[in-house]
């Protein structure tokens, strides 16, 4: 009987260690901040995104840029037309320290640096992120940015589209620096 129990425990632990993690969409969010006229900051979000972390730590987050939600429909339409018509997806790839993450006690957190890259508008740029990882329970963990990450979107060839948006809206300036924030919950599959 003891041998059967030990075998069952081994199977459960082995399957847990080899399983992949999928993002829980309803418990996750991806937002970005913009600044116009040098002092007016606004927070926006993307409503469609997905992600996973493989058992070897390879993480992939894919954002549908056409799902931009700024709270103003005409602005959303213009961003889709002038910024995202040729580049509808942003993909972030990183390696996560799964052995460290799965050893976090339930209810506790650790701060980590992710070494990753952002693929956007035909370009790929290194983008390290500082994140806090919390073990929610034995089958779920939360990854969230500790602070907003600044991205110069002109490096991804968005300067012309930003200028078009600035001109149409009659603004003095729209900063090419945006901030990225996210809260991503993953569960064992």
N, C-alpha and C positions, 0 to 999 in steps of 0.2 A: 504494500500500500504506500509506504514512504517513497518507494522508487517511482511510482506513478505520479505522486504529488510533485516530486522533484522534476520529473520529466515535463509535466504540465507547466510548472514555473519557468523552466528553461525555454519552452516553446513560446510562452507569452513574452518573456524578456527578449528573446531573439527576434521575434516578429516586431516588437516595439522598436528595437534598435535598427531594423532594416526598413521600416515603413517610411513612406514619404509624408510630408506635411502639406496640407492645402489651406489656402487662405479662406477665412470665414468672411464672406463679403459683407453681410449685414452688421458685423462687429468691427469693420475696418473703414478707414477713411484716408483720402489723399487730397491735400489742399496746397494751394500756392498763393503767395502774396505778391502784389504789384504796387508800384508807386507811380502816381501821375502828378504833374505839376510840382514835383520835388517834395511835396509835403503830404499829399493825400494817399494814404495806404489803404488797400482793400484786400480782403481775403476771399478767394474763390476755391472751387473744388472740381474734381473730376468724379463723375458718378459711375463710370464703368472702368473697372480694372480687375486684374486677377493676378494671383501669384502662387508660387509653390516653393518648397525647400526640399530637395532630395535628401535621402538619408546620408549622403556623403558631404552635405553642407552646401551644395550648389543651389543658390537662390535665384529666382527670376520673377520680376514684377513687370507686368505689362499694363500700360495705361492707354485707354482709348481717348486720344486728345479731342475727338469730336464730341465727347460727352462733357465738355467744359460747361460749367454752371457758375456764372458770375452773379446771378440774381437779376440780370437784365437781358432779356431775350435778344434784343437787337445787337447788343455787344457780343453775346454768344455767337450769333450768326456771323458777325464781322470777323471774329477771331477764327471761326471755322474757315471762312473764305480767304482771309489775308494771311493767316499764320499756319493753319493746319490742313489746307487743301491738298498739299503735296506730301505731307508727313502726318499721317493719322495715328501713329503709335509712338510711344516712348517706352523703351525697355531698359530696365536696370538689372544688371547681373552682378552678383557678389558671391563670395564664399563665406559661409557662416561656420562658426566653431561649434558644431553640433554636440561634440562630446562635452564641452563646457556648458552649453545651453541645457542639455538634457540632465545635467547634474545639479542644476539650480534647485534648491529646495522649494517646494510648493509655497506660493505666496511671496517669494523673495525675487529680487531683481539683481542684474549685473549690467554695468555699462560696458559696451564694446565699441570698437572701431571696425566698421566694415570696409574692406578694400573692394571697391566695385567700379563699374563703368556704366555710363549712361549713353545709350544709342538713341539718337534723335536727329531727324531731318538729314539722314545720310552721313552723320558724323558720330564718332565714338570718342568720348572723353572720360578720363579717369575721374571718379567722383567718390572719394571716401566719405563715409557718413558716421557720425557718432550717434549710437542708438542705445536705448535701454531695453533689455530683454527681461520679461517677467514670466515666471512659470505660474500659469493660472491654475493648472491642475495637471495630473499625470498625462493628459492627452492634449493639452493646449498651452500655447505660449503667445505672448504679446510682444511685438517689436515696434517701438515708437522712437521718433527722433527726439533727442534730448533738447536740441535747439534747432530753429529753422536753418536749413542749409541754403546758402546763397549760390545761385547759378546765373552766370552771364549768358543769356540766351543768344547774344550776338555771336558767340562762338559756335552756335548751331545754325547760323545763317538766317536768323529771324529779324535782323535789323531793318530790312526793307519793309517787311510786313508791319513791324512796330511803327515805322514812320507813316505808313498808310493809315493805320488806326489813329495815330496822333492827329494827322491832318483832317481826317473825316470827323473826328470828335471835337476839333477846334481846340486842342490842348496845347500848352506850351511845351510839355515834355512828357514822355513815358519812359521810365527807366528800363534799360535792358536787363537789369538785375532783378531776378525774381527769387522768392524764398520758397523752399519746399518743406512741407511737414507731412508726416503720415503716422497713422496708428494702424498696424496690421496684426490681426489675430490669426494664428495658424492652429490647425488641429490635425492630429494624427489620423491618417487614412489607412 
